Each structure stands twice: as C-alpha cells, then as structure tokens.
C-alpha cells in the first residue's frame, strides 16, 4: 500500500507563493505518493541527505539553496504522511529545530 499524503493544501498554497519551487514540490509529492515507507530507512532512501529526523518530525529539504523545508509526521503502520509545516526561511527553521531538539 502506497503512502497517503495529508495536508496537501499547504503545498498548493506554498506553490502559489513560491512558484520557483513548482518542480521541487511536484517531485516531492510524486515521491511520497508512489512510496511504501515501512521503516525510517525507506524515507532516507527516498530523499538521501535531504531527509533528517528530529523526533517526532521528518524534515525534507527541497529545491536547493532557494528551496524550502517540509516538516512531516509519518505513520508507517497506517501509511500516512502528514505535512505539518513548510518553511522558506532557514533562520526560522533553525530556531524551530533547536526548540524541538531541546524537548528531548
């Protein structure tokens, strides 16, 4: 069973605001919706160095230097991927990431 991507309107809104990311967003969507992620390693295999885990979130970098970070929660058993946030600004992402790491 392939993954179900939830909160797609966030991607659509982000794509309207940052049209230079259309290709990267479409690629991300295609990868997720055509994948079967049974384990965290499957996510790493799909996105390589562009995927990081900061419990309980996955951070996927798309679009290179002018890209964005898509923050996900993944339920491997239910085959559901939920988009939590998307960030363009690296500084805001880093502040958020540090706050999540401190919670551990």
C-alpha positions in Angstrom: 0.0 0.0 0.0 1.4 3.4 -1.0 1.6 6.4 1.3 -1.3 8.8 1.7 -0.2 12.4 1.8 -2.3 14.7 4.1 -2.4 18.4 4.2 -1.7 18.9 0.5 -3.4 22.4 0.6 -0.2 23.6 2.4 1.8 22.6 -0.6 -0.6 24.2 -3.0 -0.6 27.5 -1.1 3.2 27.4 -0.8 3.5 26.7 -4.5 1.4 29.8 -5.3 3.6 31.9 -3.1 6.9 30.5 -4.4 6.3 29.4 -8.0 10.0 28.8 -8.5 9.5 25.6 -6.3 6.9 24.1 -8.5 9.2 21.3 -9.9 10.6 20.5 -6.4 7.1 20.4 -4.8 5.8 18.2 -7.6 8.8 15.9 -7.3 8.3 15.7 -3.5 4.6 14.9 -3.9 5.3 12.2 -6.5 8.0 10.5 -4.4 5.7 10.4 -1.3 2.6 9.2 -3.2 4.5 6.5 -5.0 6.4 5.2 -2.0 5.9 2.4 0.5 7.7 3.6 3.6 7.7 0.6 6.0 10.7 1.9 8.0 12.5 5.2 8.6 15.3 4.0 6.4 12.9 3.9 3.5 12.4 7.7 3.9 16.2 8.2 3.9 16.5 6.0 0.8 13.9 8.2 -0.9 15.4 11.6 -0.1 19.0 10.8 0.9 20.9 13.6 2.6 17.8 15.8 2.1 15.9 14.0 4.9 16.6 14.5 8.6 14.8 13.1 11.6 14.1 15.4 14.5 11.7 13.4 16.7 8.9 13.2 16.0 9.3 15.0 12.7 11.0 14.4 9.4 12.5 17.4 7.7 12.8 17.2 3.9 14.8 19.8 2.1 13.5 20.6 -1.4 14.6 22.9 -4.1 18.3 23.5 -3.2 19.5 26.8 -1.8 16.4 28.7 -2.7 14.2 25.9 -1.6 12.2 25.0 1.5 11.9 22.6 4.3 8.8 20.4 4.5 8.1 19.2 8.0 6.4 15.8 8.2 5.0 13.3 10.6 4.9 9.7 9.2 2.8 6.9 10.5 4.4 3.8 8.9 1.7 1.4 10.0 -1.2 3.5 8.7 0.8 4.5 5.6 0.0 8.2 6.3 2.3 11.2 5.8 1.1 14.5 7.3 2.6 17.8 6.2 2.9 19.8 9.4 4.7 23.0 8.1 6.7 24.4 5.2 9.5 26.9 5.7 11.4 29.0 3.2 13.4 30.9 5.8 16.4 28.9 7.0 16.7 31.1 10.2 13.1 30.4 11.3 13.6 26.7 10.6 16.8 26.6 12.7 15.0 28.2 15.6 12.2 25.7 15.4 14.6 22.8 15.0 16.6 23.9 18.1 13.4 24.1 20.2 12.3 20.6 19.1 15.8 19.2 20.0 15.7 20.8 23.4 12.4 19.0 24.2 14.2 15.6 24.1 
